[in-house]
Amino acid sequence: MKDIQNEVKKIREFIELQSVLSKEVLTLAELSLYLGQSKSSIYKLTSKRKIPFYTTPGGAKCYFRKSEIDNWIFKNKVIPVDQVDQEVESYLGRTNKFQGS
């Protein structure tokens, strides 16, 4: 019986996520599901103004534009070390600043 309840829970979560993925404007709860982060961590981001968001007049509710959230996520790219090494070598080779032994 426990296995069936777990499967039903997974199916419900999947359906909720599919609903979120089809929307452009998300509530805080939907954004929490979309990002896989807690509501409190998202509240912290909004209070520090580190994430793009909109509020209702009076600031009672927060809303998020999914396209802006995606842009916000993807502007924080972490470049792998080997790619940095390649770029440094390429730059030094172009500028003749690298004197090999």
C-alpha positions in Angstrom: 0.0 0.0 0.0 2.9 2.4 0.8 4.4 1.8 -2.6 1.1 2.7 -4.3 0.9 5.9 -2.2 4.4 6.9 -3.2 3.7 6.3 -6.9 0.5 8.4 -6.7 2.5 11.2 -5.0 5.1 11.0 -7.8 2.4 11.2 -10.4 0.8 14.2 -8.8 4.2 16.0 -8.6 4.8 15.2 -12.2 1.4 16.6 -13.2 2.0 19.8 -11.2 5.4 20.3 -12.8 3.9 19.9 -16.3 1.4 22.6 -15.4 4.1 24.9 -14.2 6.2 24.3 -17.3 3.3 25.4 -19.5 2.9 28.8 -17.7 4.8 32.0 -18.3 3.9 33.7 -15.0 4.6 31.8 -11.9 3.6 32.2 -8.2 6.2 31.7 -5.5 4.9 28.2 -4.9 5.2 27.3 -8.6 8.7 28.8 -8.8 9.7 26.8 -5.8 8.6 23.6 -7.7 10.2 24.8 -11.0 13.6 25.5 -9.4 13.5 22.7 -6.8 14.2 25.2 -4.0 12.3 26.0 -0.9 9.9 28.9 -0.7 12.0 30.5 2.1 15.1 30.5 -0.1 13.2 32.2 -2.9 11.8 34.8 -0.4 15.4 35.5 0.7 16.3 36.1 -3.0 13.4 38.5 -3.4 14.2 40.4 -0.2 17.8 40.9 -1.3 16.5 41.7 -4.8 18.8 39.1 -6.4 16.0 37.5 -8.5 13.7 39.3 -11.0 10.1 39.5 -9.7 6.9 41.5 -9.7 4.5 42.3 -6.8 0.9 43.1 -6.6 0.1 46.7 -5.4 1.0 46.7 -1.8 3.5 43.9 -2.3 1.3 41.2 -0.9 2.1 38.6 -3.5 5.2 37.9 -5.7 5.1 36.8 -9.3 7.9 35.6 -11.6 8.2 35.6 -15.4 9.6 32.2 -16.3 11.6 33.6 -19.2 13.3 36.1 -16.9 14.0 33.4 -14.4 15.6 31.2 -17.1 17.8 34.2 -18.2 18.7 34.8 -14.6 19.8 31.2 -14.1 21.8 31.0 -17.3 23.7 34.2 -16.8 25.5 32.6 -13.8 27.4 30.1 -15.9 30.4 28.5 -14.3 33.1 27.8 -16.8 35.0 24.4 -16.5 38.7 24.7 -15.6 39.8 23.0 -18.8 37.9 25.6 -20.9 39.5 28.4 -18.9 42.9 26.9 -19.5 42.2 26.7 -23.3 41.1 30.3 -23.4 44.2 31.5 -21.5 46.5 29.5 -23.9 44.6 30.9 -26.9 44.8 34.5 -25.6 48.5 34.2 -24.8 49.2 32.7 -28.2 47.4 35.5 -30.0 49.1 38.3 -28.1 52.6 36.7 -28.1 52.8 37.3 -24.4 53.6 33.7 -23.7 57.2 32.7 -24.0 57.5 28.9 -24.1 60.6 27.2 -22.6 
